[in-house]
Amino acid sequence: MPNSPMQPEQKMLEAMSQMIGKLMEEIEQMLKAPVERAKDLGLTLNYDNLFAQNTNKAHRVSKYAQEIGKASEYTEQLFYSFV
């Protein structure tokens, strides 16, 4: 969402509801299958605690890394930073 604020102000489920035009209950229902699948794999997905983020700058950096032939290194560092 390129017009998202730089600081998170809205919960992820609320943002998804507005973005695709569905009720919160419908969004929660849509997410049940991925949450259950993650649970089967030993992972916990908790959308209640997530905030919508503006990823515009991250996408621009990713595109730049691709243009200069450093996409793999960028992606590896990005994922490593979350471990």
N, C-alpha and C positions, 0 to 999 in steps of 0.2 A: 504494500500500500504506500505508494510514493508520497502521498499527502499526509501520512501519519506524523504525529508529533515526534520530536527526537526523544523526549522522555516519556516512558510508558504512563498512560493515563487510564487505560481501559483493559479490563480482563479479556483474555483470549476468546472465551466463549461468547462474550458480548460482541466483540469485533467480528467474529465469524458470523454471528446471527445477523448483524447489520450488513456485512459484505455480501452474503448470499441470499438475504431476504427470507430467512427462516426463523421460526420461534426458537427460543432457548431450549425448550423441551425437545424440539426436533434435532437440534445440534447435539444435545446430550445423547439422544438415541443413536445418531449417526456415529458417535464416537465409542459406543459400547463395544462394538466388535474389535476395533484396534486395541482398546484398553484390555479386553479379555485375551486377545492374542499375545499382547505384551506380557500379561500375567503368566500365560502358559510358558513363555520363554524366560521367566524369572525377572522381568522388568516391571517397573511401576510407572505408569503414565498418569499424571495428576494434572488435568487441565484446569482444575479449580484454582490453582496457585500461579498460573501463567498470565503474563501480561502481553498484550499485542506490542510488537516491536517494529520500528521503522528499519527495514533492512536495505534501503536504497544505497547507502554508502558501501555496505558490504558487497552488494552486487556490482557496484562500480569498480571496487578494488579487484574483485574476482575477474571481471572482464579485462581489466588492465593486466593482471597477472597472465591471463590467457594470451593477450596480444604480445607480451614480451617473452612468451615461452616458459613461464614459471607457474603455470596453473597447478601442476602436481605438488610443487613445493608449498604453494599458498594453501592448497586444500589440506595438506598434511599438517601444516602448522596451525591452521584453523581448528581442526579436530583435536590436535594434541593439546591445544590451550584449554579445552573443556574437560580434559581428563584429570 
